[in-house]
Amino acid sequence: MKRLSQRAVPWLLAAGFGIAAVGSALGAETLQDVMKRRGLSQQDLLAAAKTYVPTGGRDEFVVFSSGGQSGQIIVYGIPSMRILKYIAVFTPEPWQGYGYDEESKAVLAGGRIDGKDITWGDTHHPAISETNGETDGQFLFINDKANPRIAVIDLRDFETKQIVVNPVFKSEHGGAFVTPNTDYVFEASQYAAPLEPRKFYPLEEFNEKYRGGMTYWKFDRKEGRIKPEESFSVELPPYSQDLSDAGKGPSDGWSFTNSFCSERYVGGIEKGRPPYEAGCSAKDTDYLHVINWKRAAELVKAGKAKKINGHNVLPIDVAVKEGILFLIPEPKSPHGVDVTPDGTKIIVAGKLDTHVSVYSFEKIMAAIKAGKFESKDPYGIPVLSMKDTLHTQVSLGLGPLHTQYDSKPCVAYTSLYVDSQVAKWDFCEGKVLDKISVHYNIGHLMTMEGDTAKPKGHYLVALNKLAIDRFVPVGPLHPQNHQLIDISNDKMQLLYDMPLPLGEPHYAVAIDAKKLKPAIRYKLGTNSRTDNPHPGAVRAGEEKTVRKGNKVEVFGTLIRSHITPETIETEVGDEVTIHLTNLERAEDETHGFTISTYNVHASVEPGKTVTVKFKADKEGVYPYYCTEFCSALHLEMQGYLLVKPKGWKPSKTTLAAQAYTEADYKAQLKKIADTQAVIDSVVAFITSVNYKDFPDAVAMVEDATDQLNKIPDAKKKHEEAAAKKDWEQATLWAEQVWQYQVKAADLGLRAKTYLEQKGAKKVK
């Protein structure tokens, strides 16, 4: 065996050879050593083992958390608590090019209010689409409290497809919530205001002119879009409606919305009046709104609604006359209403009361059928008595807020804001089972699919508002703290503290990761925001630049490691439109695109076509490049935007060049031959095993083959140039052949490693 060169020794050590010798010389640390050094207990190690996902492993569940004032959605895994992605929704986000390319600008434009761009949102309550009351992993919805809007995210690619503006609300908090088969997505108004847009009434006319409401957005699952023209609202009194939930099973067709400030108090501390917090919490009870939304939809179709701002609104008097709207007293200032998995009960927690109230849907229906009402509110809405509708009340602690459910029958979990605890309790028998402290001031909480007809149990996440002593200090603005809790046993166990540094997450929903089936590439030439073919898409060899007057339109492509065209020539004042299609078929081979100082950016995933537009308003030379590190020659994936003065005429010049010789060309040919030998050996391994049984490997092989198929054209060019003794062109086109080989080899080696790790078997 030949002796290794001195240059090879450091490389082999870096690759891992010699580790055993080094380890034995230094002495390996034992688990006990680590525990002692870090001051860890056996409970700490147990918690770590329950959350650890080894390299190459994947999480059991995926969480979609609101991003609060960031206007986005945060995606992370459970049990690892690793952040996987931010989904850009209401706020421009540079990494994804959201708000910087024309396609995403069109989505954001759907959220304009009064003709003005709103470039932020306050996201609160995400909801996953459901089939028969179970999450199906197809769509995600999220609301914007600050500017009453709802967004639709398609979970095939985790992109926002639509934003709709509520035409009658001025604010909302109780959204988004879905019906059991996602026929409707609904939201409740929060702070009462005139329903007519841009209409002023003084606060002295609050009781008469201000209103709340519930909007039921019709969702077309086939198109994956909300249909505003088929949506409607139910007018409600000027109470502050809050959170909602949809009935399921026996209660399907009904929705439940709590409220606060049913006192209809108007503050004014600047005028010497007690503040809102005093006047809005003076009574012992507020109202739970009970609405028959299925019947309401029929009434709207029958022409019983009135039009406000082009939107169907069912008036209070019609809702009362038709028997679809009722009120039930609930403990004051509630902040959660949650239907049990079987749809038989509705749980409400009043944050200024120690109790949670469990209402019986059967009793509610019986009272309505018997016409047994204790009173009517000032707007004529029938009020059922709490006594006639309650199943039980349970005292859990201080500041109960929100409730989620376990896979075990009758077991629920409720957040206790003031106590900074989670209470585990039995809502059938009305008894507390366990409590655990969290850090600190928990708002929402979430169990796995815990707001559906079939909760999964096992884990709970506490969404805590304060993180006073949990993490390394980062200044006055602290992160939120999401704490993972094991609920699989009788006693809850705190497993993990997770800082959430993007906004103030309010609510989160989890789904079994196996239910998510996102695509890994688009059909070539797709506008991902509409899911339709993009008119600016071209294939390799079809790239072109078209000038019409002062408008320049570029039809380009991106592929490792070049942008076509590599030069875009314009004049000062031109309006430039650049369409770019990512020709890659390899998974995760995203390209980006930006031009120096022109404030455009695009993220172009495999198969996608995007458009950027700008005015070339300044003379000069502006580099453009791929912003996503995509290959070994990523830095060479570049070009120039040349903005010429008006009327500029070129002088006779030649492009910069290097001197290449026949020896350079032959060296390239040798490199090509050596690389082909590596490719042949990789191909031999892959084809010797059952790689077709592994879809991921098949995709990589297809992508590698696509790269190799580009070689013949470049080979022809370098051979023709060599025949003419044009050694520069011959050498560089041979280099391009090698680049295609490198890309193919990269994919092939990745596939080989994957197959080895997955235990691929030899085929006969």
C-alpha positions, 0 to 999 in steps of 0.5 A, a space after each residue: 500500500 502506498 504511503 499517504 502523502 503529508 497533505 492527506 493526513 490532516 484531511 483524513 483527520 478532519 474527515 474523522 479518521 483517528 478519532 478513536 486514538 484521540 478519544 482514548 488518549 484524552 479519555 471519553 466523558 461518561 454520562 455521569 461526568 456530563 451530569 456532574 459537570 452541568 449539574 443535571 438530575 436524572 429528571 433533567 435527562 429524562 426530559 431531554 430524552 423525551 424531546 431529543 430528535 436525533 440527527 436525521 430524525 423528524 418530529 411527531 407533530 408540527 405546530 403553527 403558531 401565530 406570530 403576533 405583531 410580526 404579522 406572520 406564522 411560526 412553524 416548529 416541531 414537537 417534541 424537538 421544539 425546533 423552529 422550521 419556518 416562518 410563513 410570511 402572511 401580512 408583513 413583507 418578509 425578505 428571505 421569501 421575497 414576500 412583498 418584493 416580487 410581483 406575485 406576492 405583492 398581488 396577495 398583499 394587495 388583497 389586504 389593502 384597506 381604503 386603498 392603502 397598503 397595510 404592511 403589518 398585522 397582529 396575528 392571533 388564532 391560526 386554524 387548520 382545515 378540517 374534514 369531519 372535525 379532524 385536521 386534514 393538513 390541507 389549508 391554514 387560516 389566520 386572522 389579523 386583529 389590528 386590521 380585520 382580515 383573514 388569510 389563507 395559507 396552502 399547506 402544499 407549499 406553506 405559502 399565503 395565497 389570499 388575504 380578505 378584508 372584513 367589509 364591516 368590522 373595524 377590529 376583531 380578535 375571535 378568528 380564525 375558526 373553521 366548521 367541521 368540514 371547513 365550509 366556513 371560516 368565521 371571525 367575531 368582531 371585538 370592539 364595537 363600531 359602526 358597521 358602515 365604513 367611514 361613518 362617524 357617530 359620536 360615542 353618545 350614540 354607542 348603544 344605538 349606532 355601534 354594533 358587533 358581529 360574526 362573519 362567516 367566510 365561505 371557503 371553496 376547498 377546490 379552489 383553496 380560496 375564500 369566496 367573499 361574495 358567498 360570505 355573510 355576517 350576523 349583526 350583534 349588539 355592541 358587546 365586545 365579542 371575543 373568541 369562538 368555536 364551531 359545534 361538532 357532532 350533535 352541535 354541528 351547525 351552531 357556533 359559540 362566541 363569548 363576550 366581555 363589556 356587555 355593560 356597553 361602557 364607554 370610558 374616558 379617563 381624560 374626561 375624568 370618567 373611570 377607565 374601560 377596565 372598571 366599567 367593562 368588568 362591573 357586572 358578574 356575568 357577560 354573554 355567550 352568543 349561540 348562533 345557528 349558522 347553518 340556518 343563517 346561511 339559508 336565510 341569507 340565500 332567501 334574501 333576508 340580509 341587508 347589504 352593508 358595503 356590498 356585504 350580506 349582513 343579517 340584522 339582529 331583528 331578523 336573527 331573533 325572529 327566525 330563532 337563530 340567535 340566543 344569549 346565555 350568561 357566562 362568568 364575567 370577562 371570559 376569554 375562551 369558549 371551547 367545544 368538547 371533542 364529542 360536541 356535547 358540551 361547551 366550556 367557558 372560562 371567565 378570567 375574573 372568576 375562579 370557575 370554568 363553566 361547562 354548558 350542555 348543548 342538549 340542555 341549551 337545545 331543550 330550553 330553546 325548544 321549550 321557549 324557556 328564556 329568563 329575559 331578553 337583552 336590550 336588543 330583544 335577543 332571548 336570554 337562556 338562564 345559566 341554571 337551565 343550561 349548565 352541566 357543571 361548574 368547577 373551581 380551577 384557580 385564579 385567572 382561567 382562560 383557555 381549554 384544550 382536550 386530551 385523547 382520554 375521555 372527559 380530560 381537559 386542560 385549562 390555562 390559569 393566567 394569574 396562578 401561572 399554572 395549567 390545570 388538568 381536570 375531568 369535565 364530566 365529573 367536575 373534578 381537578 386531577 393535577 396542576 403544574 406551574 409554568 413560567 409565567 402568566 400563561 395565555 393560550 395552551 395547546 394539546 396535539 390536535 386538542 381542539 378537534 373531534 379526535 385529540 391526540 394527547 401526549 404533549 401540551 404546550 403552554 404559551 406563556 406571556 412572560 419569561 422573566 428568568 428563563 433565558 439569557 437576558 437580551 434587553 428590556 424586550 423579552 421573548 415569549 416562552 413556549 413550554 413543552 409538557 408531557 401529559 401522557 401520564 397521570 402527572 404532568 411533566 415539564 420538558 422544555 423551555 423554548 424562546 419565541 423571538 418573533 412578536 407575541 404568539 397568542 395561539 397555536 395549533 398542532 397536527 400529526 406530521 404524517 398528515 402534511 404532504 407538502 410538495 418539493 417542487 412546482 410544475 415548471 413555470 408555476 405562479 405559486 400564488 395563484 397555482 396557475 401557469 405563469 405567463 412569463 415562464 420559459 424553458 431553457 433555450 427560450 430566454 429572450 429580452 423584448 423592448 417596446 418603447 421604454 418598456 423592457 421585458 426579460 424572460 429569464 431562467 435560473 439553474 446552477 450556476 448561472 442566470 440567463 441572461 447574464 447581461 440586461 441592457 436598459 436606458 435611464 427611464 426604462 420600465 423593466 420587468 424581469 420574469 425568472 423561472 427556476 429550471 431546477 428539479 432537484 429538491 431544495 435547490 432554491 435560487 434567489 435574485 436581487 439587483 443592487 440598490 433596486 429594492 427587489 428580491 425574489 425567492 424562486 423555488 424549483 419550478 416556480 416563476 416569479 416577476 420583479 418590476 422596477 424603473 431603471 431611474 439611475 444611470 450606472 452598472 448594477 450587479 445582480 446575483 443569486 441570493 440563495 447559496 445553491 452550489 459550489 459556484 454560487 458566487 459566480 451565479 451573477 450578471 449585470 444590469 447596465 443602465 445606459 444614458 439616453 442616446 448612448 452609442 457604443 465604441 468598438 471594444 472587446 470583452 475582457 478575456 484570459 489567454 488559454 492554450 491547448 494545454 489548458 483545454 487538454 487539462 480540462 478533458 482529463 478532469 472530465 474523464 476523471 470525474 466521469 469515472 467517479 460518476 460511473 462508480 456512483 451509478 454502478 452502486 445506485 443501480 445495484 440496489 433497490 433505489 426505486 423503492 425510495 422515492 427521495 432517491 429516485 428524485 435525486 437520480 432524476 435530477 442528476 440525469 437531468 444535469 447529465 443530459 445538458 452535457 452533449 450540447 456543451 460538449 459539441 461546442 467545446 469540440 467545435 471550438 477546439 477544431 478551430 483552435 479557439 482555445 478560450 472557447 474550447 476550454 470554457 465550454 469544456 469547463 461547463 461540461 465539468 460543471 454539469 458533471 459536478 452537479 450530477 455527482 453531487 446529487 449522485 453522492 447524496 443519493 448514494 449516502 441516503 441509500 446506504 443510511 436507509 439500508 438499501 438492498 442489493 438487487 439480482 
